[in-house]
Amino acid sequence: MTKKIYHLSTCDTCKRILKELQPPNDVTLQDIKTVSISPAQLEGMKNLSGSYESLFSKRARMYKERGLADKNLTEEDYKSLILEHYTFLKRPVILLDNQIFIGNSIKEIAAAKDALNP
């Protein structure tokens, strides 16, 4: 059983969500700024979510700075960008067994909360 939350400790939204979720002790927290996402971890997330694009943050400052919005990015592009820099991962990513919750939408966090505290 895998229970893991990929987050950014310097992100106020992630901090607020972690406080709201109050994850139990059996949930591993991984600060993606200090412990990079491995290719295997990203592959596992992609297998649950269906695509690398679904894990990619188009709100990242670097997305705009690099003019990536004007490019036609492929799945391989999304994968390599996420592995290259942590800001490209949509946060938080919550893995609970074989369920995945991506991002900080109210609906996504509510669903994660329900799954964490059945």
C-alpha positions as YAML, in Angstrom:
chain: A
units: angstrom
residues:
- id: 1
  name: MET
  ca: [0.00, 0.00, 0.00]
- id: 2
  name: THR
  ca: [1.36, 3.35, -1.02]
- id: 3
  name: LYS
  ca: [0.30, 6.48, 0.78]
- id: 4
  name: LYS
  ca: [2.34, 9.47, -0.22]
- id: 5
  name: ILE
  ca: [1.96, 13.19, -0.66]
- id: 6
  name: TYR
  ca: [4.31, 15.05, -2.98]
- id: 7
  name: HIS
  ca: [4.36, 18.68, -1.91]
- id: 8
  name: LEU
  ca: [6.50, 21.79, -1.72]
- id: 9
  name: SER
  ca: [7.32, 22.92, 1.82]
- id: 10
  name: THR
  ca: [7.74, 26.54, 0.69]
- id: 11
  name: CYS
  ca: [4.30, 26.66, -0.95]
- id: 12
  name: ASP
  ca: [1.61, 28.30, 1.18]
- id: 13
  name: THR
  ca: [-1.15, 26.43, -0.66]
- id: 14
  name: CYS
  ca: [0.55, 23.08, 0.03]
- id: 15
  name: LYS
  ca: [0.98, 24.03, 3.70]
- id: 16
  name: ARG
  ca: [-2.70, 24.93, 3.98]
- id: 17
  name: ILE
  ca: [-3.79, 21.70, 2.29]
- id: 18
  name: LEU
  ca: [-1.55, 19.53, 4.50]
- id: 19
  name: LYS
  ca: [-2.97, 21.26, 7.58]
- id: 20
  name: GLU
  ca: [-6.50, 20.64, 6.29]
- id: 21
  name: LEU
  ca: [-5.85, 16.99, 5.40]
- id: 22
  name: GLN
  ca: [-3.98, 16.16, 8.62]
- id: 23
  name: PRO
  ca: [-2.45, 13.06, 7.01]
- id: 24
  name: PRO
  ca: [-2.07, 10.07, 9.35]
- id: 25
  name: ASN
  ca: [1.39, 8.76, 10.28]
- id: 26
  name: ASP
  ca: [1.30, 6.06, 7.60]
- id: 27
  name: VAL
  ca: [1.36, 8.73, 4.87]
- id: 28
  name: THR
  ca: [4.84, 9.63, 3.62]
- id: 29
  name: LEU
  ca: [5.46, 13.29, 2.81]
- id: 30
  name: GLN
  ca: [7.99, 14.08, 0.09]
- id: 31
  name: ASP
  ca: [9.13, 17.68, -0.26]
- id: 32
  name: ILE
  ca: [9.90, 17.79, -3.98]
- id: 33
  name: LYS
  ca: [12.31, 20.69, -3.52]
- id: 34
  name: THR
  ca: [14.65, 18.72, -1.24]
- id: 35
  name: VAL
  ca: [13.98, 15.19, -2.58]
- id: 36
  name: SER
  ca: [13.62, 15.18, -6.35]
- id: 37
  name: ILE
  ca: [10.97, 13.08, -8.03]
- id: 38
  name: SER
  ca: [12.54, 9.97, -9.52]
- id: 39
  name: PRO
  ca: [11.67, 8.79, -13.04]
- id: 40
  name: ALA
  ca: [10.08, 5.69, -11.45]
- id: 41
  name: GLN
  ca: [7.91, 7.81, -9.12]
- id: 42
  name: LEU
  ca: [6.79, 9.98, -12.03]
- id: 43
  name: GLU
  ca: [6.03, 6.89, -14.11]
- id: 44
  name: GLY
  ca: [3.86, 5.55, -11.28]
- id: 45
  name: MET
  ca: [1.96, 8.85, -11.07]
- id: 46
  name: LYS
  ca: [1.47, 8.86, -14.84]
- id: 47
  name: ASN
  ca: [0.15, 5.29, -14.78]
- id: 48
  name: LEU
  ca: [-2.54, 6.35, -12.29]
- id: 49
  name: SER
  ca: [-3.36, 9.72, -13.86]
- id: 50
  name: GLY
  ca: [-3.25, 8.63, -17.51]
- id: 51
  name: SER
  ca: [-0.81, 11.26, -18.78]
- id: 52
  name: TYR
  ca: [2.17, 13.41, -17.90]
- id: 53
  name: GLU
  ca: [0.20, 16.46, -19.01]
- id: 54
  name: SER
  ca: [-2.31, 15.90, -16.19]
- id: 55
  name: LEU
  ca: [0.60, 16.17, -13.72]
- id: 56
  name: PHE
  ca: [2.06, 19.29, -15.34]
- id: 57
  name: SER
  ca: [1.54, 22.75, -13.87]
- id: 58
  name: LYS
  ca: [0.85, 25.37, -16.50]
- id: 59
  name: ARG
  ca: [0.82, 27.95, -13.70]
- id: 60
  name: ALA
  ca: [4.56, 27.58, -13.06]
- id: 61
  name: ARG
  ca: [6.46, 30.84, -13.54]
- id: 62
  name: MET
  ca: [9.02, 29.00, -15.68]
- id: 63
  name: TYR
  ca: [6.21, 27.88, -18.02]
- id: 64
  name: LYS
  ca: [5.57, 31.50, -18.95]
- id: 65
  name: GLU
  ca: [9.24, 32.57, -18.83]
- id: 66
  name: ARG
  ca: [10.25, 29.88, -21.31]
- id: 67
  name: GLY
  ca: [7.32, 30.62, -23.61]
- id: 68
  name: LEU
  ca: [6.13, 27.02, -23.32]
- id: 69
  name: ALA
  ca: [2.50, 28.08, -23.79]
- id: 70
  name: ASP
  ca: [3.37, 28.86, -27.41]
- id: 71
  name: LYS
  ca: [4.89, 25.43, -28.01]
- id: 72
  name: ASN
  ca: [3.12, 22.21, -28.87]
- id: 73
  name: LEU
  ca: [4.38, 20.04, -26.00]
- id: 74
  name: THR
  ca: [4.33, 16.25, -26.23]
- id: 75
  name: GLU
  ca: [3.94, 13.75, -23.39]
- id: 76
  name: GLU
  ca: [7.74, 13.24, -23.54]
- id: 77
  name: ASP
  ca: [8.21, 17.04, -23.16]
- id: 78
  name: TYR
  ca: [5.95, 17.13, -20.10]
- id: 79
  name: LYS
  ca: [7.83, 14.18, -18.59]
- id: 80
  name: SER
  ca: [11.29, 15.67, -19.08]
- id: 81
  name: LEU
  ca: [10.21, 19.14, -17.85]
- id: 82
  name: ILE
  ca: [8.74, 17.69, -14.63]
- id: 83
  name: LEU
  ca: [11.92, 15.68, -14.03]
- id: 84
  name: GLU
  ca: [14.08, 18.71, -14.86]
- id: 85
  name: HIS
  ca: [12.48, 21.09, -12.36]
- id: 86
  name: TYR
  ca: [10.09, 20.53, -9.46]
- id: 87
  name: THR
  ca: [8.01, 23.64, -10.19]
- id: 88
  name: PHE
  ca: [6.53, 21.88, -13.22]
- id: 89
  name: LEU
  ca: [4.72, 19.31, -11.05]
- id: 90
  name: LYS
  ca: [1.15, 20.28, -10.26]
- id: 91
  name: ARG
  ca: [0.96, 20.26, -6.47]
- id: 92
  name: PRO
  ca: [0.18, 18.56, -4.30]
- id: 93
  name: VAL
  ca: [0.07, 15.05, -5.74]
- id: 94
  name: ILE
  ca: [-1.58, 12.68, -3.29]
- id: 95
  name: LEU
  ca: [-1.22, 8.92, -3.79]
- id: 96
  name: LEU
  ca: [-3.47, 6.68, -1.74]
- id: 97
  name: ASP
  ca: [-3.05, 3.06, -2.73]
- id: 98
  name: ASN
  ca: [-4.14, 3.08, -6.37]
- id: 99
  name: GLN
  ca: [-5.90, 6.45, -6.30]
- id: 100
  name: ILE
  ca: [-4.30, 9.74, -7.30]
- id: 101
  name: PHE
  ca: [-5.37, 13.29, -6.50]
- id: 102
  name: ILE
  ca: [-3.61, 16.05, -8.42]
- id: 103
  name: GLY
  ca: [-3.53, 19.75, -7.70]
- id: 104
  name: ASN
  ca: [-5.26, 22.03, -5.26]
- id: 105
  name: SER
  ca: [-8.83, 22.34, -6.52]
- id: 106
  name: ILE
  ca: [-11.44, 22.25, -3.77]
- id: 107
  name: LYS
  ca: [-13.06, 19.18, -5.37]
- id: 108
  name: GLU
  ca: [-9.74, 17.29, -5.60]
- id: 109
  name: ILE
  ca: [-8.75, 18.04, -2.00]
- id: 110
  name: ALA
  ca: [-12.22, 17.09, -0.71]
- id: 111
  name: ALA
  ca: [-11.97, 13.75, -2.53]
- id: 112
  name: ALA
  ca: [-8.47, 13.16, -1.11]
- id: 113
  name: LYS
  ca: [-9.72, 14.02, 2.38]
- id: 114
  name: ASP
  ca: [-12.56, 11.51, 2.04]
- id: 115
  name: ALA
  ca: [-10.13, 8.84, 0.86]
- id: 116
  name: LEU
  ca: [-7.71, 9.57, 3.72]
- id: 117
  name: ASN
  ca: [-10.41, 9.47, 6.38]
- id: 118
  name: PRO
  ca: [-12.99, 6.93, 5.26]
...
